[in-house]
Amino acid sequence: MPFLPFSPMGRRLAPVVFGLGALVGAAGCRTNRPVPPVGTPAVGPDTAAQRLAREAATRDSLARLARERAARDSAEAARAGADAAALEAARSTLTAPVYFAYDASELSDDTRAKLDAKLAILQRLPTVTLRIAGHTDSRGAAEYNLALGLRRASAARKYLVDRGIAASRLDVVSFGAERPAAAGEGEDAWAQNRRDEFEVTGGGASLGRGR
């Protein structure tokens, strides 16, 4: 049966048809409406104040890095200087000669004090080794002076070994009167020649770390 808008059924269906038409029209309007593009908002040019602030921050950062680098360099230089000073002090203590009375190999109080200073370093640095050379003044026969020099070197070695230093770390040799420390005759020269000398023969690199 044909649909007649003015029939009873048409009057009942009219609101439904009208509503559907409105929905379709609204959908069409929404579909056709232009959608604004999505993107990053435009940023205007930097102001002079912003540029100055950035430049100031960069300068501050560079200045801080320079200060930190200078502080590191200073600390490294200080450590190097301290190591060099410790090395020199330790070597000076270890190589300081000790002296003896005429025709004697007994250790004086001053000699023991110097050996005690060497002992402290040798105990702290177990890789260090020494050679102890005994010397005499020019008086006496050559053979006698060689034997006396050996007794003097052996006396210093025994003192250190008795206090815990391994004998293998301490070599002894005698030069008798062959290598005087002071030229000439007389008590002033003789007193300087009656001595033990000490030479670092191993482990010298560790001296700077032995503070």
C-alpha positions as CSV (number, residue, x, y, z in Angstrom):
1,M,0.0,0.0,0.0
2,P,1.5,3.3,-1.0
3,F,2.7,5.7,1.7
4,L,0.6,8.8,1.9
5,P,1.9,11.6,4.1
6,F,-1.5,12.7,5.1
7,S,-2.9,9.2,5.9
8,P,-3.1,8.1,9.5
9,M,0.0,6.0,9.1
10,G,1.8,8.8,7.4
11,R,1.0,11.1,10.3
12,R,2.4,8.5,12.7
13,L,5.7,8.0,10.7
14,A,6.3,11.7,9.9
15,P,8.1,12.5,13.2
16,V,10.4,9.4,12.8
17,V,11.3,10.4,9.2
18,F,11.8,14.0,10.2
19,G,14.2,12.9,13.1
20,L,16.2,10.7,10.8
21,G,16.6,13.5,8.4
22,A,17.8,15.8,11.1
23,L,20.4,13.3,12.2
24,V,21.7,12.8,8.7
25,G,21.9,16.5,8.2
26,A,23.7,17.0,11.4
27,A,26.2,14.2,10.6
28,G,26.7,15.8,7.2
29,C,27.4,19.1,8.8
30,R,29.9,17.6,11.2
31,T,31.6,15.7,8.4
32,N,32.0,18.7,6.2
33,R,33.3,21.1,8.9
34,P,37.0,21.8,8.4
35,V,39.3,20.3,11.1
36,P,42.1,22.5,12.4
37,P,45.6,21.1,11.7
38,V,47.4,19.5,14.6
39,G,51.0,20.6,15.1
40,T,53.5,22.5,17.2
41,P,52.4,26.0,18.0
42,A,54.5,28.6,16.3
43,V,57.3,30.0,18.5
44,G,58.2,33.6,18.1
45,P,61.7,34.8,17.8
46,D,63.9,35.0,20.9
47,T,63.9,38.2,22.8
48,A,67.1,40.0,23.6
49,A,66.7,39.1,27.3
50,Q,66.5,35.4,26.4
51,R,69.6,35.4,24.3
52,L,71.5,37.3,27.0
53,A,70.4,34.7,29.6
54,R,71.5,31.8,27.4
55,E,74.9,33.4,26.8
56,A,75.4,34.1,30.5
57,A,74.5,30.5,31.3
58,T,77.1,29.3,28.8
59,R,79.8,31.6,30.2
60,D,79.0,30.3,33.7
61,S,79.2,26.7,32.6
62,L,82.6,27.3,30.8
63,A,83.9,29.1,33.8
64,R,82.9,26.3,36.2
65,L,84.6,23.7,33.9
66,A,87.7,25.8,33.8
67,R,87.8,26.1,37.6
68,E,87.3,22.3,38.0
69,R,90.1,21.6,35.5
70,A,92.4,24.0,37.3
71,A,91.6,22.4,40.7
72,R,92.4,18.9,39.2
73,D,95.6,20.1,37.7
74,S,96.6,21.7,41.0
75,A,95.9,18.6,43.0
76,E,97.9,16.4,40.6
77,A,100.8,18.8,40.7
78,A,100.6,18.8,44.5
79,R,100.6,15.0,44.6
80,A,103.5,14.8,42.2
81,G,105.5,17.3,44.3
82,A,104.7,15.4,47.5
83,D,105.8,12.1,45.9
84,A,109.0,13.7,44.7
85,A,109.7,15.2,48.1
86,A,109.0,11.8,49.8
87,L,111.3,10.1,47.3
88,E,114.1,12.5,48.0
89,A,113.6,12.3,51.8
90,A,113.5,8.5,51.9
91,R,116.5,8.1,49.6
92,S,118.5,10.7,51.6
93,T,117.7,8.8,54.8
94,L,118.6,5.4,53.3
95,T,121.9,6.6,51.8
96,A,123.1,8.7,54.7
97,P,126.6,7.4,55.8
98,V,127.4,6.3,59.4
99,Y,130.8,6.9,61.0
100,F,133.1,4.9,63.3
101,A,135.9,5.6,65.7
102,Y,139.5,4.9,64.9
103,D,140.2,1.2,64.3
104,A,136.7,0.3,65.5
105,S,133.6,-1.4,64.1
106,E,131.3,-0.9,67.1
107,L,128.2,1.2,66.5
108,S,127.9,4.5,68.3
109,D,124.6,6.0,69.5
110,D,124.6,8.3,66.5
111,T,125.1,5.4,64.2
112,R,122.3,3.4,65.8
113,A,120.0,6.4,65.4
114,K,120.7,6.7,61.7
115,L,120.3,2.9,61.3
116,D,116.9,3.1,63.1
117,A,115.8,5.7,60.5
118,K,116.8,3.4,57.7
119,L,115.1,0.5,59.5
120,A,111.7,2.3,59.5
121,I,111.8,2.8,55.7
122,L,113.0,-0.8,55.1
123,Q,110.2,-2.2,57.2
124,R,107.6,-0.1,55.4
125,L,109.0,-0.9,51.9
126,P,109.9,-4.6,51.7
127,T,111.1,-4.4,48.0
128,V,113.9,-2.0,48.8
129,T,117.4,-3.5,49.0
130,L,120.7,-2.0,50.0
131,R,124.4,-2.4,49.5
132,I,126.5,-1.5,52.6
133,A,130.1,-0.5,51.8
134,G,132.7,-0.3,54.6
135,H,135.5,2.3,54.4
136,T,138.6,3.2,56.5
137,D,141.0,6.1,56.7
138,S,144.4,5.8,55.1
139,R,146.3,4.5,58.1
140,G,147.2,0.8,58.2
141,A,147.9,-1.9,55.7
142,A,145.6,-2.4,52.8
143,E,144.7,-5.9,53.8
144,Y,143.9,-4.8,57.4
145,N,141.8,-1.9,56.1
146,L,139.8,-4.2,53.8
147,A,139.0,-6.5,56.7
148,L,138.1,-3.5,59.0
149,G,135.8,-2.1,56.3
150,L,134.1,-5.4,56.0
151,R,133.6,-5.6,59.8
152,R,132.0,-2.1,59.7
153,A,129.6,-3.0,56.9
154,S,128.8,-6.3,58.6
155,A,128.0,-4.5,61.9
156,A,125.5,-2.3,60.2
157,R,123.9,-5.2,58.4
158,K,123.7,-7.3,61.6
159,Y,121.9,-4.4,63.4
160,L,119.2,-4.3,60.7
161,V,118.9,-8.0,60.4
162,D,118.5,-8.4,64.1
163,R,115.5,-6.1,63.9
164,G,113.7,-8.0,61.2
165,I,115.2,-7.0,57.9
166,A,115.9,-10.1,55.7
167,A,119.6,-10.7,55.2
168,S,119.0,-11.2,51.5
169,R,118.0,-7.5,51.2
170,L,121.4,-6.3,52.5
171,D,124.7,-6.9,50.6
172,V,128.0,-5.9,52.1
173,V,131.3,-5.0,50.5
174,S,134.6,-3.4,51.7
175,F,136.7,-0.8,49.9
176,G,139.2,-0.2,52.8
177,A,141.0,3.0,52.2
178,E,140.6,2.9,48.4
179,R,137.7,5.4,48.1
180,P,138.2,8.3,50.6
181,A,135.3,10.7,51.1
182,A,137.8,13.5,52.0
183,A,141.2,14.0,50.7
184,G,144.3,14.8,52.8
185,E,145.7,13.6,56.1
186,G,144.7,14.6,59.6
187,E,141.8,13.8,61.9
188,D,139.2,15.9,60.0
189,A,139.7,13.9,56.8
190,W,140.2,10.6,58.6
191,A,137.0,11.0,60.6
192,Q,135.0,11.5,57.3
193,N,136.6,8.4,55.8
194,R,135.9,5.9,58.6
195,R,132.4,5.2,57.5
196,D,129.7,2.9,56.0
197,E,128.0,4.0,52.8
198,F,124.6,2.8,51.7
199,E,123.4,2.4,48.1
200,V,119.8,1.6,47.1
201,T,120.1,-1.4,44.7
202,G,116.5,-2.3,44.3
203,G,112.9,-1.1,44.9
204,G,113.8,2.5,44.4
205,A,110.6,3.3,42.6
206,S,108.6,2.5,45.7
207,L,110.3,5.2,47.8
208,G,108.0,8.0,46.7
209,R,105.0,6.0,47.9
210,G,106.6,5.3,51.3
211,R,105.3,8.4,53.2
